[in-house]
């Protein structure tokens, strides 16, 4: 499955409920045969924006998850996750304005 980032507006007060709805909808949808899996949610409080990481067979499957969770998403984009960017080797195709991560602890 591919990892997708789902962007939506949310306040800090709304995030826990929103994340719980997405998680529950993913479990229900997966039980019904839709290839999706909830990973985690991130809030950027200053922008009132939430990001939900979801694995899915396609962007359409993830959009269906958003509809089932009553999540008014702004966009869905493919994403790559790196476990520990301070120590992980980041592919050359990924550019950063901060340069290359340090190999020191």
C-alpha positions as CSV (number, residue, x, y, z in Angstrom):
1,X,0.0,0.0,0.0
2,X,1.0,3.6,-0.5
3,X,1.2,6.2,2.2
4,X,-0.9,9.3,1.7
5,X,-1.1,12.6,3.6
6,X,-4.7,13.9,4.0
7,X,-4.9,17.7,4.8
8,X,-7.8,19.2,6.6
9,X,-8.7,22.2,8.8
10,X,-8.9,21.4,12.5
11,X,-8.4,23.2,15.8
12,X,-6.6,21.6,18.8
13,X,-10.0,21.0,20.4
14,X,-11.2,19.1,17.3
15,X,-8.2,17.0,16.5
16,X,-8.7,14.2,19.0
17,X,-12.3,13.6,17.8
18,X,-11.3,14.0,14.2
19,X,-8.4,11.5,14.5
20,X,-10.7,9.0,16.4
21,X,-13.3,9.3,13.5
22,X,-10.6,8.6,10.9
23,X,-9.2,5.7,12.8
24,X,-12.6,4.2,13.4
25,X,-13.7,4.7,9.8
26,X,-10.4,3.1,8.6
27,X,-11.0,0.0,10.8
28,X,-14.6,-0.3,9.6
29,X,-13.7,0.3,5.9
30,X,-10.9,-2.3,6.1
31,X,-13.3,-4.8,7.6
32,X,-15.6,-4.1,4.6
33,X,-12.7,-4.8,2.1
34,X,-11.5,-1.2,1.4
35,X,-7.6,-1.3,1.5
36,X,-6.9,1.5,3.9
37,X,-5.0,1.8,7.3
38,X,-4.8,4.8,9.6
39,X,-1.3,5.6,10.8
40,X,-1.3,8.9,12.7
41,X,-2.5,12.5,12.8
42,X,-0.5,15.7,13.2
43,X,-1.8,19.2,14.1
44,X,-0.3,22.5,13.2
45,X,-2.2,24.7,15.7
46,X,-1.0,28.0,14.4
47,X,-2.5,27.2,11.0
48,X,-5.5,25.2,12.4
49,X,-4.5,22.5,10.0
50,X,-4.3,18.8,10.5
51,X,-2.5,16.1,8.6
52,X,-3.6,12.5,8.7
53,X,-1.2,9.8,7.5
54,X,-3.0,6.9,6.0
55,X,-2.0,3.9,3.9
56,X,-4.2,3.0,1.0
57,X,-4.4,1.2,-2.2
58,X,-5.1,4.5,-4.0
59,X,-5.9,8.1,-3.5
60,X,-9.5,7.3,-4.3
61,X,-9.6,4.7,-1.5
62,X,-8.2,7.3,0.9
63,X,-10.8,9.8,-0.3
64,X,-13.5,7.3,0.4
65,X,-12.1,6.9,3.9
66,X,-12.3,10.7,4.3
67,X,-16.0,10.6,3.3
68,X,-16.8,7.8,5.7
69,X,-15.1,9.7,8.5
70,X,-17.0,12.9,7.6
71,X,-13.6,14.6,7.2
72,X,-13.8,17.7,4.9
73,X,-10.3,17.3,3.5
74,X,-8.5,19.9,1.4
75,X,-6.3,17.5,-0.5
76,X,-4.8,14.0,-0.5
77,X,-1.2,13.6,-1.7
78,X,1.2,10.7,-1.8
79,X,3.8,10.9,1.0
80,X,7.0,9.2,2.2
81,X,7.9,8.7,5.8
82,X,11.3,8.4,7.2
83,X,11.6,7.0,10.8
84,X,14.4,9.2,12.1
85,X,15.6,11.7,9.6
86,X,18.5,12.7,11.9
87,X,20.0,9.2,11.4
88,X,18.2,7.8,8.4
89,X,19.7,8.0,4.9
90,X,17.5,10.3,2.9
91,X,17.2,9.6,-0.8
92,X,19.0,12.1,-3.0
93,X,15.7,12.9,-4.7
94,X,14.5,14.5,-1.5
95,X,15.7,18.1,-1.2
96,X,15.7,20.1,2.0
97,X,16.3,23.8,2.6
98,X,18.1,22.7,5.8
99,X,20.8,20.7,4.0
100,X,21.8,17.2,4.8
101,X,21.1,15.8,8.2
102,X,24.0,15.6,10.6
103,X,25.4,12.1,11.4
104,X,26.3,13.2,15.0
105,X,24.1,12.0,17.9
